[in-house]
Amino acid sequence: MPGAFELRETGSPKGLGVFATQPFASKEIIFEEKPLVSAQFCWNEAYGYYACHHCMRPMETVVENFRRLSNNGSAVLPYPELCRTDKSKHTACESCRVGYCSERCKQIAEQQYHHMLCQAKLPGLVRLVECWKQIHFPPETVSIMLIARIIAMIEGSEDKQSVLQTLMSFSHETVSDSGVGLVVDEEKLQLVRQMVAETLPINHAKYLVSEEGFNKLFALIGRNGQGVGTSVFSMWVSDVGKKDMSDEEREAVDHFIDVAYAQMDEHVGTFLNCEGSALFKLQRCLNHSCTPNALVTFPHSDHTAVVQALRPIETGEEICISYIDECTLQRSRHSRNKQLQRYYLFECCCNKCMEQIGLPDETSEEESEEEEEDEEMDS
Ligand SMILES: C[S@@+](CC[C@H](N)C(=O)[O-])C[C@H]1O[C@@H](n2cnc3c(N)ncnc32)[C@H](O)[C@@H]1O
């Protein structure tokens, strides 16, 4: 949407930001974008969340998905014909058999990174993924495959320098203004770095596997990576919502959906989606605010990010999203910043945080306990 927004330098500490050059109504789409690179999380894939190896579109039918997530192999669903999965288009790498939702995704993957990262040609990749899985347990935030794909893209590109330059224009300081360093355990990070250097045939991107380069790459992903979530079930729910039906049928299907979510919650909790992370050229310019006016969604059920207004936005206003979840957003400034510093390496200077700066720390006992639990899970 040319002309609807512009990039502007805001100075220290926030840097570049995206500003509206026209008003947006609530729920209006501001822009949509495909990522430079994306990858499914390793544990997510290992647990059977079957997605296109390139665009993360779910490859299960809605019935298969519901049966797996509710642990009920004979469950039936109304309106199964509304499922968007089209298995007739599915294809796979002839050598390593990873699946793609279409011939197009297979071709893009092959050209960008799979030529180097096909497991049939690079058996060490399995070991690298297994090592990574022992270091990074769910809930996952980074995938070693994202790093491998970045390196493969540089190695395979005709204009290596420009790919590297694009990446290095993303913020990638390993230590924030508030002095917070990388979250990942240094020793484990070095182990992964060595394994990446030994596993991938790297000629041109050697800097990225040096100690300094690898730390920067990690910080870059931490600061700019966007979580991606796709679900054939939520697409089906959305399509059922649009279908014409009688009030009685609507009531019955709404009840079915409530019960279905409860059954899935019992078996897999919040892990409903194919999940991964991605780097976007434009979306990564969106700064964080604790009172965001925009939201990143994945309504096409693939890795295409759609940025949508959460409320009316005026011309000249900065477009901001939240990097933290809704629940954390409701917590005190102290708790919000603890997460932003820990996972995103910065201290927030949004209006809400600035207004609350002089207020006494209001971290409740409940919040402290939740924070301690989060920290235990990370360690
Ligand atoms: C995804 S980038 C956003 C674009 C960034 N401003 C730039 O110049 O590249 C995320 C980084 O922007 C900065 N940032 C974003 N929101 C911020 C905020 N509310 N307060 C302070 N720094 C912020 C942090 O350095 C963070 O690591």
The ligand as an SDF file (V2000), in Angstrom:
LIG
                    3D

 27 29  0  0  0  0  0  0  0  0999 V2000
   12.2080   -5.0100   15.5350 C   0  0  0  0  0  0  0  0  0  0  0  0
   13.2740   -3.7040   15.9050 S   0  0  0  0  0  0  0  0  0  0  0  0
   12.2920   -2.3160   15.5590 C   0  0  0  0  0  0  0  0  0  0  0  0
   12.9840   -1.3750   14.6030 C   0  0  0  0  0  0  0  0  0  0  0  0
   14.1100   -0.6030   15.2260 C   0  0  0  0  0  0  0  0  0  0  0  0
   13.6010    0.6070   15.8330 N   0  0  0  0  0  0  0  0  0  0  0  0
   15.2320   -0.2760   14.2460 C   0  0  0  0  0  0  0  0  0  0  0  0
   15.7030    0.8520   14.2010 O   0  0  0  0  0  0  0  0  0  0  0  0
   15.6770   -1.1910   13.5510 O   0  0  0  0  0  0  0  0  0  0  0  0
   13.3010   -3.8420   17.6370 C   0  0  0  0  0  0  0  0  0  0  0  0
   14.2810   -2.9240   18.3270 C   0  0  0  0  0  0  0  0  0  0  0  0
   13.7970   -1.5640   18.3220 O   0  0  0  0  0  0  0  0  0  0  0  0
   14.0110   -0.9400   19.5920 C   0  0  0  0  0  0  0  0  0  0  0  0
   12.6850   -0.6730   20.1980 N   0  0  0  0  0  0  0  0  0  0  0  0
   11.4810   -1.0830   19.7380 C   0  0  0  0  0  0  0  0  0  0  0  0
   10.4850   -0.6520   20.5170 N   0  0  0  0  0  0  0  0  0  0  0  0
   11.0490    0.0600   21.5110 C   0  0  0  0  0  0  0  0  0  0  0  0
   10.5430    0.7450   22.6540 C   0  0  0  0  0  0  0  0  0  0  0  0
    9.2390    0.7950   22.9170 N   0  0  0  0  0  0  0  0  0  0  0  0
   11.4270    1.3510   23.4710 N   0  0  0  0  0  0  0  0  0  0  0  0
   12.7690    1.3100   23.2130 C   0  0  0  0  0  0  0  0  0  0  0  0
   13.3180    0.6750   22.1630 N   0  0  0  0  0  0  0  0  0  0  0  0
   12.4730    0.0560   21.3170 C   0  0  0  0  0  0  0  0  0  0  0  0
   14.7980   -1.9570   20.4290 C   0  0  0  0  0  0  0  0  0  0  0  0
   16.1640   -1.6920   20.2820 O   0  0  0  0  0  0  0  0  0  0  0  0
   14.4350   -3.2830   19.8000 C   0  0  0  0  0  0  0  0  0  0  0  0
   15.4320   -4.2740   19.9740 O   0  0  0  0  0  0  0  0  0  0  0  0
  1  2  1  0
  2  3  1  0
  2 10  1  0
  3  4  1  0
  4  5  1  0
  5  6  1  0
  5  7  1  0
  7  8  2  0
  7  9  1  0
 10 11  1  0
 11 12  1  0
 11 26  1  0
 12 13  1  0
 13 14  1  0
 13 24  1  0
 14 15  1  0
 14 23  1  0
 15 16  2  0
 16 17  1  0
 17 18  1  0
 17 23  2  0
 18 19  1  0
 18 20  2  0
 20 21  1  0
 21 22  2  0
 22 23  1  0
 24 25  1  0
 24 26  1  0
 26 27  1  0
M  CHG  2   2   1   9  -1
M  END
$$$$
